[in-house]
Amino acid sequence: MDHNLNTNFYRPTFKLAFLHPRYWGTWSGILLVVILAFVPFHFRDKLAELIAKRMVRMNNPAKHRAVINLQQCFPGKTDDERFAILEQSYINAGCILLAFATIMMRSKRYLKKRTLFFNEKIITKLIDNGERVILLVPHTWAMEYPAVQLASRNLPVAAMVKKQSNLVVDWLMNTQRLKYGGRTHERSDGVKPFIKSVREGYLGYYLPDEDHGPEHSVFVPFFATEKATLSGLGKLARLCKAKIVPLMPVYNRKTGNYEVIVQPALAPFPSDSDKTDARMMNECIEQFLGNDLGQYMWIMNFLRSQSDGNQLY
């Protein structure tokens, strides 16, 4: 693991070992997405749709989780309606994954043209007023794009990341994330480096919807079910003296643009209750997704922990 010992940032570097034959398949995939970065989006998206519609009918652990998640969250929908949501999620995933190299390979001008911010002034006004800001970002398929775009606008982001098992992919992902500046902190280092960065003026990039286990969570409603939701955002806001600003990135297949929707800072926040704070986070995600459920990563195991100890998956 490559850490700067003075700053505790996470920034893996290239190693000659990455050229070992075990990674040749990875490099072949990288070459493909590099080529696709220069292909018009409607051709690339058509290819993604063809692949996604085949993959969504294959049975595997990811699909199994997604089917259960949708059943739990939307019991009032029919099987066909839930399948339609899942299919749209797979298609959006394909479009974004095939276009993933555009951040690295295309110019700042191109990326700016393809990324539309709605209510960006909410963020800039807080910063101009000397406020610290933590962005509350749900796991949509386009979640990588806003951080890079904000950095290109001289609004660098600090994020906690999980090291990828494929070291070549890990190196490339973090190199791309930091193309225009910013910081990444490996999760195993804990939250202190992230807090330090926010206090120093970086925008915090906080993903609230993963399941980190009952010991770090409270059980609160999420759509029609209940999920183990991180309970520490209120404490984090206090420690950083930061405003919590909801932000949702989506991909618009009609235009080929990435759209970033910003909402006013949560208020009153934090409250005197972890459950109230956690429910407020989940309500933000519900509102964001309300009109476009297919943007979300339904394959996540965000219902792994259950209050009664059962295992849904």
Secondary structure as a PSIPRED ss2 file (coil, helix, strand):
# PSIPRED VFORMAT (PSIPRED V4.0)

   1 M C   1.000  0.000  0.000
   2 D C   1.000  0.000  0.000
   3 H E   0.000  0.000  1.000
   4 N C   1.000  0.000  0.000
   5 L C   1.000  0.000  0.000
   6 N C   1.000  0.000  0.000
   7 T C   1.000  0.000  0.000
   8 N C   1.000  0.000  0.000
   9 F C   1.000  0.000  0.000
  10 Y E   0.000  0.000  1.000
  11 R C   1.000  0.000  0.000
  12 P C   1.000  0.000  0.000
  13 T C   1.000  0.000  0.000
  14 F C   1.000  0.000  0.000
  15 K C   1.000  0.000  0.000
  16 L H   0.000  1.000  0.000
  17 A H   0.000  1.000  0.000
  18 F H   0.000  1.000  0.000
  19 L H   0.000  1.000  0.000
  20 H C   1.000  0.000  0.000
  21 P H   0.000  1.000  0.000
  22 R H   0.000  1.000  0.000
  23 Y H   0.000  1.000  0.000
  24 W H   0.000  1.000  0.000
  25 G H   0.000  1.000  0.000
  26 T H   0.000  1.000  0.000
  27 W H   0.000  1.000  0.000
  28 S H   0.000  1.000  0.000
  29 G H   0.000  1.000  0.000
  30 I H   0.000  1.000  0.000
  31 L H   0.000  1.000  0.000
  32 L H   0.000  1.000  0.000
  33 V H   0.000  1.000  0.000
  34 V H   0.000  1.000  0.000
  35 I H   0.000  1.000  0.000
  36 L H   0.000  1.000  0.000
  37 A C   1.000  0.000  0.000
  38 F C   1.000  0.000  0.000
  39 V C   1.000  0.000  0.000
  40 P C   1.000  0.000  0.000
  41 F H   0.000  1.000  0.000
  42 H H   0.000  1.000  0.000
  43 F H   0.000  1.000  0.000
  44 R H   0.000  1.000  0.000
  45 D H   0.000  1.000  0.000
  46 K H   0.000  1.000  0.000
  47 L H   0.000  1.000  0.000
  48 A H   0.000  1.000  0.000
  49 E H   0.000  1.000  0.000
  50 L H   0.000  1.000  0.000
  51 I H   0.000  1.000  0.000
  52 A H   0.000  1.000  0.000
  53 K H   0.000  1.000  0.000
  54 R H   0.000  1.000  0.000
  55 M H   0.000  1.000  0.000
  56 V C   1.000  0.000  0.000
  57 R C   1.000  0.000  0.000
  58 M C   1.000  0.000  0.000
  59 N C   1.000  0.000  0.000
  60 N C   1.000  0.000  0.000
  61 P H   0.000  1.000  0.000
  62 A H   0.000  1.000  0.000
  63 K H   0.000  1.000  0.000
  64 H H   0.000  1.000  0.000
  65 R H   0.000  1.000  0.000
  66 A H   0.000  1.000  0.000
  67 V H   0.000  1.000  0.000
  68 I H   0.000  1.000  0.000
  69 N H   0.000  1.000  0.000
  70 L H   0.000  1.000  0.000
  71 Q H   0.000  1.000  0.000
  72 Q H   0.000  1.000  0.000
  73 C H   0.000  1.000  0.000
  74 F C   1.000  0.000  0.000
  75 P C   1.000  0.000  0.000
  76 G C   1.000  0.000  0.000
  77 K C   1.000  0.000  0.000
  78 T C   1.000  0.000  0.000
  79 D H   0.000  1.000  0.000
  80 D H   0.000  1.000  0.000
  81 E H   0.000  1.000  0.000
  82 R H   0.000  1.000  0.000
  83 F H   0.000  1.000  0.000
  84 A H   0.000  1.000  0.000
  85 I H   0.000  1.000  0.000
  86 L H   0.000  1.000  0.000
  87 E H   0.000  1.000  0.000
  88 Q H   0.000  1.000  0.000
  89 S H   0.000  1.000  0.000
  90 Y H   0.000  1.000  0.000
  91 I H   0.000  1.000  0.000
  92 N H   0.000  1.000  0.000
  93 A H   0.000  1.000  0.000
  94 G H   0.000  1.000  0.000
  95 C H   0.000  1.000  0.000
  96 I H   0.000  1.000  0.000
  97 L H   0.000  1.000  0.000
  98 L H   0.000  1.000  0.000
  99 A C   1.000  0.000  0.000
 100 F C   1.000  0.000  0.000
 101 A C   1.000  0.000  0.000
 102 T H   0.000  1.000  0.000
 103 I H   0.000  1.000  0.000
 104 M H   0.000  1.000  0.000
 105 M H   0.000  1.000  0.000
 106 R C   1.000  0.000  0.000
 107 S C   1.000  0.000  0.000
 108 K H   0.000  1.000  0.000
 109 R H   0.000  1.000  0.000
 110 Y H   0.000  1.000  0.000
 111 L H   0.000  1.000  0.000
 112 K H   0.000  1.000  0.000
 113 K H   0.000  1.000  0.000
 114 R H   0.000  1.000  0.000
 115 T E   0.000  0.000  1.000
 116 L E   0.000  0.000  1.000
 117 F E   0.000  0.000  1.000
 118 F E   0.000  0.000  1.000
 119 N C   1.000  0.000  0.000
 120 E C   1.000  0.000  0.000
 121 K H   0.000  1.000  0.000
 122 I H   0.000  1.000  0.000
 123 I H   0.000  1.000  0.000
 124 T H   0.000  1.000  0.000
 125 K H   0.000  1.000  0.000
 126 L H   0.000  1.000  0.000
 127 I H   0.000  1.000  0.000
 128 D H   0.000  1.000  0.000
 129 N C   1.000  0.000  0.000
 130 G C   1.000  0.000  0.000
 131 E C   1.000  0.000  0.000
 132 R E   0.000  0.000  1.000
 133 V E   0.000  0.000  1.000
 134 I E   0.000  0.000  1.000
 135 L E   0.000  0.000  1.000
 136 L E   0.000  0.000  1.000
 137 V C   1.000  0.000  0.000
 138 P C   1.000  0.000  0.000
 139 H C   1.000  0.000  0.000
 140 T E   0.000  0.000  1.000
 141 W C   1.000  0.000  0.000
 142 A C   1.000  0.000  0.000
 143 M C   1.000  0.000  0.000
 144 E H   0.000  1.000  0.000
 145 Y H   0.000  1.000  0.000
 146 P H   0.000  1.000  0.000
 147 A H   0.000  1.000  0.000
 148 V H   0.000  1.000  0.000
 149 Q H   0.000  1.000  0.000
 150 L H   0.000  1.000  0.000
 151 A H   0.000  1.000  0.000
 152 S H   0.000  1.000  0.000
 153 R C   1.000  0.000  0.000
 154 N C   1.000  0.000  0.000
 155 L C   1.000  0.000  0.000
 156 P C   1.000  0.000  0.000
 157 V E   0.000  0.000  1.000
 158 A E   0.000  0.000  1.000
 159 A E   0.000  0.000  1.000
 160 M E   0.000  0.000  1.000
 161 V E   0.000  0.000  1.000
 162 K C   1.000  0.000  0.000
 163 K C   1.000  0.000  0.000
 164 Q C   1.000  0.000  0.000
 165 S C   1.000  0.000  0.000
 166 N C   1.000  0.000  0.000
 167 L H   0.000  1.000  0.000
 168 V H   0.000  1.000  0.000
 169 V H   0.000  1.000  0.000
 170 D H   0.000  1.000  0.000
 171 W H   0.000  1.000  0.000
 172 L H   0.000  1.000  0.000
 173 M H   0.000  1.000  0.000
 174 N H   0.000  1.000  0.000
 175 T H   0.000  1.000  0.000
 176 Q H   0.000  1.000  0.000
 177 R H   0.000  1.000  0.000
 178 L C   1.000  0.000  0.000
 179 K C   1.000  0.000  0.000
 180 Y C   1.000  0.000  0.000
 181 G C   1.000  0.000  0.000
 182 G C   1.000  0.000  0.000
 183 R E   0.000  0.000  1.000
 184 T E   0.000  0.000  1.000
 185 H E   0.000  0.000  1.000
 186 E E   0.000  0.000  1.000
 187 R H   0.000  1.000  0.000
 188 S H   0.000  1.000  0.000
 189 D H   0.000  1.000  0.000
 190 G C   1.000  0.000  0.000
 191 V C   1.000  0.000  0.000
 192 K H   0.000  1.000  0.000
 193 P H   0.000  1.000  0.000
 194 F H   0.000  1.000  0.000
 195 I H   0.000  1.000  0.000
 196 K H   0.000  1.000  0.000
 197 S H   0.000  1.000  0.000
 198 V H   0.000  1.000  0.000
 199 R H   0.000  1.000  0.000
 200 E C   1.000  0.000  0.000
 201 G C   1.000  0.000  0.000
 202 Y C   1.000  0.000  0.000
 203 L E   0.000  0.000  1.000
 204 G E   0.000  0.000  1.000
 205 Y E   0.000  0.000  1.000
 206 Y E   0.000  0.000  1.000
 207 L C   1.000  0.000  0.000
 208 P C   1.000  0.000  0.000
 209 D C   1.000  0.000  0.000
 210 E C   1.000  0.000  0.000
 211 D C   1.000  0.000  0.000
 212 H C   1.000  0.000  0.000
 213 G C   1.000  0.000  0.000
 214 P H   0.000  1.000  0.000
 215 E H   0.000  1.000  0.000
 216 H H   0.000  1.000  0.000
 217 S E   0.000  0.000  1.000
 218 V E   0.000  0.000  1.000
 219 F E   0.000  0.000  1.000
 220 V E   0.000  0.000  1.000
 221 P E   0.000  0.000  1.000
 222 F E   0.000  0.000  1.000
 223 F C   1.000  0.000  0.000
 224 A C   1.000  0.000  0.000
 225 T E   0.000  0.000  1.000
 226 E E   0.000  0.000  1.000
 227 K E   0.000  0.000  1.000
 228 A E   0.000  0.000  1.000
 229 T E   0.000  0.000  1.000
 230 L E   0.000  0.000  1.000
 231 S C   1.000  0.000  0.000
 232 G C   1.000  0.000  0.000
 233 L H   0.000  1.000  0.000
 234 G H   0.000  1.000  0.000
 235 K H   0.000  1.000  0.000
 236 L H   0.000  1.000  0.000
 237 A H   0.000  1.000  0.000
 238 R H   0.000  1.000  0.000
 239 L H   0.000  1.000  0.000
 240 C H   0.000  1.000  0.000
 241 K C   1.000  0.000  0.000
 242 A E   0.000  0.000  1.000
 243 K E   0.000  0.000  1.000
 244 I E   0.000  0.000  1.000
 245 V E   0.000  0.000  1.000
 246 P E   0.000  0.000  1.000
 247 L E   0.000  0.000  1.000
 248 M E   0.000  0.000  1.000
 249 P E   0.000  0.000  1.000
 250 V E   0.000  0.000  1.000
 251 Y E   0.000  0.000  1.000
 252 N E   0.000  0.000  1.000
 253 R C   1.000  0.000  0.000
 254 K C   1.000  0.000  0.000
 255 T C   1.000  0.000  0.000
 256 G C   1.000  0.000  0.000
 257 N E   0.000  0.000  1.000
 258 Y E   0.000  0.000  1.000
 259 E E   0.000  0.000  1.000
 260 V E   0.000  0.000  1.000
 261 I E   0.000  0.000  1.000
 262 V E   0.000  0.000  1.000
 263 Q C   1.000  0.000  0.000
 264 P C   1.000  0.000  0.000
 265 A C   1.000  0.000  0.000
 266 L C   1.000  0.000  0.000
 267 A C   1.000  0.000  0.000
 268 P C   1.000  0.000  0.000
 269 F C   1.000  0.000  0.000
 270 P C   1.000  0.000  0.000
 271 S C   1.000  0.000  0.000
 272 D C   1.000  0.000  0.000
 273 S C   1.000  0.000  0.000
 274 D H   0.000  1.000  0.000
 275 K H   0.000  1.000  0.000
 276 T H   0.000  1.000  0.000
 277 D H   0.000  1.000  0.000
 278 A H   0.000  1.000  0.000
 279 R H   0.000  1.000  0.000
 280 M H   0.000  1.000  0.000
 281 M H   0.000  1.000  0.000
 282 N H   0.000  1.000  0.000
 283 E H   0.000  1.000  0.000
 284 C H   0.000  1.000  0.000
 285 I H   0.000  1.000  0.000
 286 E H   0.000  1.000  0.000
 287 Q H   0.000  1.000  0.000
 288 F H   0.000  1.000  0.000
 289 L H   0.000  1.000  0.000
 290 G C   1.000  0.000  0.000
 291 N C   1.000  0.000  0.000
 292 D C   1.000  0.000  0.000
 293 L H   0.000  1.000  0.000
 294 G H   0.000  1.000  0.000
 295 Q H   0.000  1.000  0.000
 296 Y E   0.000  0.000  1.000
 297 M C   1.000  0.000  0.000
 298 W C   1.000  0.000  0.000
 299 I C   1.000  0.000  0.000
 300 M C   1.000  0.000  0.000
 301 N C   1.000  0.000  0.000
 302 F C   1.000  0.000  0.000
 303 L C   1.000  0.000  0.000
 304 R C   1.000  0.000  0.000
 305 S C   1.000  0.000  0.000
 306 Q C   1.000  0.000  0.000
 307 S C   1.000  0.000  0.000
 308 D C   1.000  0.000  0.000
 309 G C   1.000  0.000  0.000
 310 N C   1.000  0.000  0.000
 311 Q C   1.000  0.000  0.000
 312 L C   1.000  0.000  0.000
 313 Y C   1.000  0.000  0.000
